[in-house]
Amino acid sequence: DPIIDKMQHLASFLLIRGPYAWLGWSWLGWGNFPFRPKELDIDYGIPLETCHPSANETGVYLREYTKSSIRVDCNKWEGTISMK
């Protein structure tokens, strides 16, 4: 996989997107590769809240969706998408 920080960028996008969003194929240069990342075809659900900092961890931001939980740790540059 040539995009080494794909999940961090995708999780960040899901954290900050508005009520309507479009993630294009050439976002972050993804269109330059001969494959479509499977993560672009997953239904993460509808946002249930806005992005907010974790109450227990400095530099960690969270957002709940109907079908997933999004977490980005800015200290480690780690993005996690957990499906429900």
BELQUI-V909902 format. One record per residue. N is the residue number from 1. RES is the residue in three letters. D_FIRST is the distance of its C-alpha to the first C-alpha in Angstrom with 2 decimals. Layout:
N	RES	D_FIRST
N	RES	D_FIRST
This chain:
1	ASP	0.00
2	PRO	3.81
3	ILE	5.60
4	ILE	6.74
5	ASP	9.76
6	LYS	9.07
7	MET	11.55
8	GLN	14.01
9	HIS	14.34
10	LEU	14.64
11	ALA	17.10
12	SER	18.96
13	PHE	19.37
14	LEU	20.76
15	LEU	23.05
16	ILE	24.69
17	ARG	24.79
18	GLY	28.28
19	PRO	29.92
20	TYR	28.47
21	ALA	24.98
22	TRP	22.73
23	LEU	19.05
24	GLY	18.48
25	TRP	15.67
26	SER	15.66
27	TRP	15.63
28	LEU	13.89
29	GLY	13.11
30	TRP	10.84
31	GLY	13.26
32	ASN	12.34
33	PHE	9.42
34	PRO	10.78
35	PHE	9.59
36	ARG	10.75
37	PRO	8.89
38	LYS	11.36
39	GLU	12.23
40	LEU	14.16
41	ASP	16.44
42	ILE	17.63
43	ASP	21.17
44	TYR	21.38
45	GLY	25.10
46	ILE	27.68
47	PRO	28.03
48	LEU	30.98
49	GLU	31.40
50	THR	30.33
51	CYS	28.07
52	HIS	30.08
53	PRO	29.91
54	SER	30.01
55	ALA	33.61
56	ASN	32.74
57	GLU	29.89
58	THR	30.14
59	GLY	27.14
60	VAL	25.60
61	TYR	25.61
62	LEU	25.76
63	ARG	26.22
64	GLU	27.16
65	TYR	26.42
66	THR	28.19
67	LYS	25.23
68	SER	23.13
69	SER	23.54
70	ILE	21.54
71	ARG	21.55
72	VAL	20.43
73	ASP	21.59
74	CYS	22.18
75	ASN	23.42
76	LYS	20.18
77	TRP	17.80
78	GLU	16.58
79	GLY	16.26
80	THR	17.12
81	ILE	17.80
82	SER	20.18
83	MET	21.41
84	LYS	25.18
